[in-house]
Amino acid sequence: MKVPFFDYTRLYTDNKEEFDCIFAEVCSRGAFILQQDVRDFEAALAQYTGARYAIGVANATDGLEMCWTSIGLRPGDEVIVSSHTMLATASAIRVAGGTPVPVEIGQDNLIDPQAVEDAISSRTVGIMPTDLNGRTCDMEAIMSIASKYKLYVVEDAAQALGSKFKGKHAGTFGHSAAISFFPAKVLGCFGDAGAVITNSEQAFQTIYQLHDHGRDTQGNVRSWGRNSRLDNLQAAFLVKGLSRYQEVIKRRREIADLYNQHLTDIDELSLPPCPSANSDHFDIYQNYEILADQRDELKEFLLCNGIGTLIQWGGKGVHQWEALGFPQILPRVEYFFDHSIMLPINMFVSDSDVLYICHKIKEFYGNSQ
Ligand SMILES: *Cc1c(COP(=O)(O)O)cnc(C)c1O
């Protein structure tokens, strides 16, 4: 039996005819740049998340960077991030002209609100929580720190489309947020793509101009900008994907539940919260990431049994990349990355795949009954 970590070809082959139709239809219209499909997708995304505005952009990293550029970071301005995130979170701040300050994670492996408060200095201007693995951070705690110290909040919701905290969508709490449609993301397309969402009219206007050469929605140049537009063809695929996105979330939550049922008794593992664990959180399981004793040996054992797993981001927190020169020492993040491993979770994974994986994990820990 073989269970790849993520089968990229099936993204296309499982719905080949439908995608071929979309391709033919869009290309026959000659509709490649900023056409109706981008507008349709932006409208659908805003409606789905409950954000007032959505802007399709080239990728989520650009999106995060433009969120901070629109705020106007100056050299020396600090933005607090979790060290347990993709490097893109920190690099977006850096490229926008500020300084990322990585901090510790809490019990749920997301940014620790107490660590955020402890890291605030006279130079702090913002916080960028990452809604990692499809779970929205405790945004009540983050927003209350932000309002106490008058800080901007930009959410890295790259992994969290459809995830909610207390009924409110990831990405709709702060100034603005970015979502990614990288192929392996919950809503993936056939290349790089992303979106910015915001409730602020001013943020919308500024980011809109930034992403299209300084032009406003009427095409008049209002400021300096760049090109970071969402491809119209990708937008057309994304409109289709978003229309059946509820099924994706439902299935991912089912798989998470199944892993949880079958792995919960293994003492050597620490599992993410199951879908029904806490009614404040609605998680969409971009990833199913566990902490495991003898992690490297487990990974090897699963590989020998045809099961693909992933150790995320080279197995390091943001502050652990020596070349980037961070002075921080963050033991909880470092412990996390020494033990974390991701199991396959996506639309191509069947129940019997999950049972096979769980069976092999039990076998590894000598507990195969
Ligand atoms: C994927 C990802 C990004 C970057 O998204 P791109 O669209 O690839 O630029 C940023 N942050 C997190 C947490 C991600 O997982």
The ligand as a MOL file (V3000), in Angstrom:
LIG
                    3D

  0  0  0     0  0            999 V3000
M  V30 BEGIN CTAB
M  V30 COUNTS 15 15 0 0 0
M  V30 BEGIN ATOM
M  V30 1 C 2.0520 28.9090 2.3420 0
M  V30 2 C 2.2830 29.9120 3.4100 0
M  V30 3 C 2.6730 31.2360 3.1510 0
M  V30 4 C 3.0450 31.7100 1.7860 0
M  V30 5 O 2.0930 31.4950 0.8210 0
M  V30 6 P 2.4880 31.6670 -0.7240 0
M  V30 7 O 1.1790 31.8130 -1.4110 0
M  V30 8 O 3.2260 30.4280 -1.1140 0
M  V30 9 O 3.3420 32.8880 -0.8390 0
M  V30 10 C 2.7800 32.1270 4.1930 0
M  V30 11 N 2.5410 31.7390 5.4490 0
M  V30 12 C 2.1910 30.4700 5.7610 0
M  V30 13 C 1.8970 30.1270 7.1700 0
M  V30 14 C 2.0720 29.5220 4.7530 0
M  V30 15 O 1.7520 28.2630 5.0680 0
M  V30 END ATOM
M  V30 BEGIN BOND
M  V30 1 1 1 2
M  V30 2 1 2 3
M  V30 3 2 2 14
M  V30 4 1 3 4
M  V30 5 2 3 10
M  V30 6 1 4 5
M  V30 7 1 5 6
M  V30 8 2 6 7
M  V30 9 1 6 8
M  V30 10 1 6 9
M  V30 11 1 10 11
M  V30 12 2 11 12
M  V30 13 1 12 13
M  V30 14 1 12 14
M  V30 15 1 14 15
M  V30 END BOND
M  V30 END CTAB
M  END
